[in-house]
Amino acid sequence: MARKSRTQPKQSTDTLKALSKVYKTAIYVRLSAEKDETRDRKTLINQRNLIKNFVDQQMDMEVYDIYMDDEISGTTFDRPEFERMMSDMRAGRINCIVVKDLSRLGRDYIETGNLVERVFPMMNIRFVAITDNYDSSKKDADLMVAVTNIANDLYAKDISKKISASKQEAMEKGIPTGNVAYGYKVVFNENKVKVMVEDKEAADVVRWIFNEAEKGTLHSVIAAELNAKHILTPAQYRVRHNIEKLEKLSGVKWTVDTLSQILKNEVYIGRYVTGKDRVCLYRHEKRHTTNKDEWYVFENHHIALITKEQFYAVQKNKRKVIKPAKKQTVNMLKGKITCGCCGSSIHIHPEKYGKVYMCTHRKRYGKDSCNCLPVKVDDIYAAVLAVIKEQIQVFIDREKILKEHHNDSSVIRQEQVYTEAVNKCVKEMDRLMELKSGLYADYTEDLLDEKEYLQLNREYSQRIEKLKIQADEYRQAASQYESAEKTVAQLKAEMLRFKGKRKLTQEMVDLFVAQVRIYENKNLEIVLNYEDELKKFAELNMEREAG
């Protein structure tokens, strides 16, 4: 009889994945902003491939999506792809994040530590940093996270300080840093110092734009002609040699705003201005506009593309155009409405079908950057009004029920219950203290031996201490109930005032609304003021009814 092999058949990775919990995995890749002449895009691709190969080899992971931030510093979390990943996390589309190392997530120790040690665990997200050998599903990983992050934070701040000092020096000397205005390019002169020179192709477009504007041609007509001739916009022209980036900007068109920015830019008459805004990553200082006295202005800094006479003639023509006064839309939810998908602010924007609330991040970076869809202003106001009216009705109904209970003579007011409880505790404490004070006399008269005396003395002391604690708790409860009743009484007066309102007002928003968040599929979360007070009052009344 043939002997059977005891070797189990080898299962494929796909089969094993099907049999175990599989994490929907986000691959996050980031490449820092570096000098154009030294950075290598292959680094970004290699980073992505390393992570993808790692995930493919794991039996409990499958790739959901790849998120790649290119040329963005690790000291800031304002990154389009990172925010898109966080939005997918909050929406429950992913439950695992894998990076090459912790510094790819961020080099800010405090913020990165908060993500790894608080946010991810709270959202049940598994986090893996491959080269750091960190996996949040394993034990004893916290120390390694802290140590690695500290090193990254110190490294980033040191580099950021050096870069800031270098940029400050260049700014003071008028040496171009970063991108220059459309129509110019940066080259190195004979002293190997960066200088601005004319970019012939773009410069010709700039001259044509100024010529048309000087003749009085409307900006909308100029923009339409540029689009008809398929002239690359400044943003497209800047990335014209990068096919991938150019494709992403394929929908960008010349607009009146783009032309306005060009036509008012003094760079085209040879004037170079730097220091208009500042940012300091290592000090967590956000980008901000500076005062004019902090600017660095250089006259005849580079070759002018147009004459000063033509430039000022165009400015004069612009002032002749009288724009009709726009009807200002009052944003009643200003400061209270945010994007629930990415956390950005929400502003009102005009659309063909009316005014809408739109995520500022989505507006700036496009629809793929955030899943929060625009919602009509009127629809949000109607929803907020409905929630307020519902809260008012719930409150009135609850008050009606409580009033019926109060009219029942069998129900004792809770304040009286607490007062009686305090009095009972005090009375019992007085009795025990009197008994305790007589123990020593009984001991001296040999009515109690030493052991009995010490035991009774200890017992009385413990009982008195417990009664003190109970009395304090009753007093605190009575105070809370009284405070809640006063708050609810004030709120009742306000609610009755707005009971019959059919239109949302600023006064109602200020009084009732704490926060409004817009989520995916236009879902709204409306948080009202006084919710905690009403909940506490209801709990106290439930205690009263139970007592």
Secondary structure as UniProt FT lines:
FT   HELIX           13..19
FT   STRAND          23..31
FT   TURN            36..38
FT   HELIX           42..57
FT   TURN            59..60
FT   STRAND          61..70
FT   TURN            74..75
FT   HELIX           80..90
FT   TURN            91..92
FT   STRAND          96..99
FT   HELIX           102..105
FT   HELIX           109..114
FT   HELIX           115..119
FT   HELIX           120..122
FT   TURN            123..124
FT   STRAND          126..129
FT   TURN            130..133
FT   STRAND          134..135
FT   TURN            136..137
FT   HELIX           142..173
FT   TURN            182..183
FT   STRAND          184..188
FT   TURN            190..191
FT   STRAND          194..198
FT   HELIX           200..215
FT   HELIX           219..228
FT   TURN            229..230
FT   HELIX           234..238
FT   TURN            239..241
FT   HELIX           243..248
FT   TURN            249..251
FT   HELIX           256..263
FT   HELIX           266..269
FT   STRAND          272..274
FT   STRAND          277..280
FT   HELIX           281..283
FT   STRAND          285..289
FT   HELIX           292..294
FT   STRAND          296..298
FT   TURN            299..300
FT   HELIX           308..320
FT   TURN            332..336
FT   STRAND          337..339
FT   TURN            340..342
FT   STRAND          345..351
FT   TURN            352..353
FT   STRAND          354..359
FT   HELIX           360..365
FT   HELIX           367..369
FT   STRAND          375..376
FT   HELIX           377..406
FT   TURN            409..410
FT   HELIX           414..444
FT   TURN            445..446
FT   HELIX           450..498
FT   TURN            499..500
FT   HELIX           506..512
FT   STRAND          513..518
FT   HELIX           520..522
FT   STRAND          524..528
FT   TURN            529..530
FT   HELIX           531..546
//
